[in-house]
Amino acid sequence: MKQNTQLITGGRKKDYTQGVVNPVLQRASTVVFDSVAQMKEATQKRAEQTLFYGRRGTKTHFALQDALAELELGAGCALYPSGAAAISNAILSFVKSGDHILMVDTAYEPTRDFCDKILVNLGVETTYYDPMIGDDIATLIEPNTVLLFLEAPGSITMEVQDVPRLTQIAKQHDLIVMIDNTYGNGLQFKPLQHGVDISIQAATKYIVGHSDVMMGIAVANDAHWPQLRENSYLMGQCVSPDDAYSALRGLRTMAVRLAQHEKSAMVLANLLEQHPLVDHLRHPAFSSCPGHEHFMRDFNGSNGLFSFVLKDGNQAAITALLDGMKYFKMGYSWGGFESLITVTSSFKRLRTVTDWPYHGPLIRVHVGLEDIDDLIEDLMAGLARFQAHL
Ligand SMILES: *Cc1c(COP(=O)(O)O)cnc(C)c1O
């Protein structure tokens, strides 16, 4: 089965759909049993996808979990109330006091804050590493190192890590390898195929795809699924069946949405690369992006998210650019049907071991599904406002 077909068929077992196209929306805390024998059986099988208690999920959740485990090629999928919860709970499931972890310097900002503000108090030490470190990752592995955490492309600056090579080295030292695969979304990148143990996503982004549900997912391989599943249960992590239903609905159209996001973003990125006000483009499909060769080798394609650095500007110019945007709305997310824009002016707090050689403001855009002509006009008008205030 090709993967676009898998997106359509995933999780549609008769037991979940009861004869219609979509799974039943089953809202439940309590599951009631008809007999002692049935209750015993459900208790024994509670780690499998059987009705036991609301927190273990209902048929609606099982349908989504099946589809996502299939998408990411794992043994099972845990659901969390946000991407941030998926990241923190996946890490917490595999570390103990005295352990050391390796965290990519270009991690999503709250992932960094979780290490610096939560893990540190539990006696778990974090070392940040350059996303482009390559084989030198081995020099950072200590006797108490247990986990390598990857994110590719990196948040905001888009460096693409060599996931297979870093994973190979980590495995030589028996580390668990996890990745934030929100950009790769399971369709455009399949980390478990490259030896990664746990692939995490903010389903909030492309899976949900409509900016109306928060959700995180973590898909684990055979060796790590039992521990991830049990810890997620013990930490009380669950999502509402209504949200699971929305995520499954989003998943069905993810491939066609991504194709359009990619196409429109490539048009805009090509225009920006040649624009006199743009100092540097950070789009993984362009050779100017660090790790572009890894992207071409390991990913099936790009999507609507990329960044670019403007030539030196001032606050008034940036404000004029942003305040006047018509379709690119200001907001800290991406992956929905709509275009978004944000600016990052300083990387001082966000990066501790990676150099950022550019001086101008970095603009990150998520290119939505609006007509490309409207988006071009909007962005070019924004750059003209920027220039007018220089
Ligand atoms: C948005 C995002 C998250 C967090 O997801 P939430 O659902 O907002 O908690 C994690 N990682 C990356 C790369 C993200 O972009």
The ligand as a MOL file (V3000), in Angstrom:
LIG
                    3D

  0  0  0     0  0            999 V3000
M  V30 BEGIN CTAB
M  V30 COUNTS 15 15 0 0 0
M  V30 BEGIN ATOM
M  V30 1 C 4.4740 23.7260 18.0540 0
M  V30 2 C 5.6240 22.8320 18.2690 0
M  V30 3 C 5.7190 22.0230 19.4070 0
M  V30 4 C 4.7300 22.0970 20.5420 0
M  V30 5 O 3.4510 21.7180 20.2100 0
M  V30 6 P 2.1840 22.2740 21.0460 0
M  V30 7 O 1.0790 21.3840 20.5980 0
M  V30 8 O 2.0250 23.6990 20.6750 0
M  V30 9 O 2.4960 22.0900 22.4990 0
M  V30 10 C 6.7870 21.1810 19.5070 0
M  V30 11 N 7.7400 21.1300 18.5730 0
M  V30 12 C 7.7050 21.8930 17.4710 0
M  V30 13 C 8.8010 21.7940 16.4790 0
M  V30 14 C 6.6520 22.7740 17.2880 0
M  V30 15 O 6.6450 23.5740 16.2120 0
M  V30 END ATOM
M  V30 BEGIN BOND
M  V30 1 1 1 2
M  V30 2 1 2 3
M  V30 3 2 2 14
M  V30 4 1 3 4
M  V30 5 2 3 10
M  V30 6 1 4 5
M  V30 7 1 5 6
M  V30 8 2 6 7
M  V30 9 1 6 8
M  V30 10 1 6 9
M  V30 11 1 10 11
M  V30 12 2 11 12
M  V30 13 1 12 13
M  V30 14 1 12 14
M  V30 15 1 14 15
M  V30 END BOND
M  V30 END CTAB
M  END
